């Protein structure tokens, strides 16, 4: 697909009216609409066309939901086939051919050692519903109530998921250090920092006076997405598996955003070779439509009928779209493609950091990429005095970069604790030409934001 430059901005009255009515009618909690004031009317692949006639390269992809981009032909055909067949669209959790095909395709993609002894539970339509189901599952199976989670985590917006993400108080959740090279909590980074984080976890769990409630499970993201695109070291993932196995603590892998080829493996746990006890899946598995499941070791299947239910667990259109997406990613080796293209994009972004002191760090895995923006003067001073490359985060600059990207027809999202990580989540169907255009537009936006004389007074991101 050829990359089309955005048309001149000339918003029609209808476009402005829709945005105005949204601001008047919708809640103060809305997020994306604040920093991305566009009205999408058509989309295909990487490209979105707004009601104002402008075209954008979408590197948000529905927060990672659109593995194949917008309106991929195989997804549209799968949905159309179900609609034209006269099959029921709402069936609660009854068995259907569409559901059977989805489950069969999903299990075919899972690590074999896991899939051969697994059960599946269809949850409510969102990933946070599946996280809550996972918590309920391990608590029922172990008879314990505590949970182990990690700093920087994001698991959803319902009460239990929010508590595990650090966004609400819950005395049953024990927060553990998540290893990262940049802003390492121990000031070391690398394998040594990851080892210290693992020892911290091990010692806390074995300390009878440590204060951690008896854990029913540990939940982790192989790559923290909303937390700022922080890939977990493979060695640390293996240590977490060893620690939990030795203490009979079920390990829950949250693959809501990392799954379906996003990180360069079909499932991100495959990088480290671990086999979790529970996998939480959503976003891309529905092929752009709402679908969420948990898959888990059969030994954990101790709950009674009706212990976890939900009206919209049988979304037939989502299952059909999901089957088509999973099969397309598998058959076309898009996970391998994401690994190759993602490495190239990371290399280009790391090269950009040489000329842009506002780039504190570039990191990611596959097509899950983050660029952390910092105060350029503080970074330059730290480097000049030998104090290292870390510098204070710069949320105002990050917000300015996001807006400059939008002016150039590039949609990006901000993440991380201070909303200073520019996140790239392009579809796995991204072409080489499109990848080049994305980096070029981001580079241009960085330069423009750095030059802006009033960026220090710009309102920060309202994430």
PyMOL commands that set and color helices and strands:
alter all, ss='L'
color gray80, all
select helices_A, chain A and resi 13-25+32-35+61-64+73-85+97-109+112-115+127-142+159-164+190-206+234-246+268-271+283-286+298-300+316-331+334-355+376-384+395-407+432-451+455-457
alter helices_A, ss='H'
color red, helices_A
select strands_A, chain A and resi 40-44+47-50+55-58+118-122+146-150+173-176+215-220+223-224+230-231+250-254+278-281+293-297+359-365+368-373+410-411+413-415+421-424
alter strands_A, ss='S'
color yellow, strands_A
deselect
rebuild
show_as cartoon
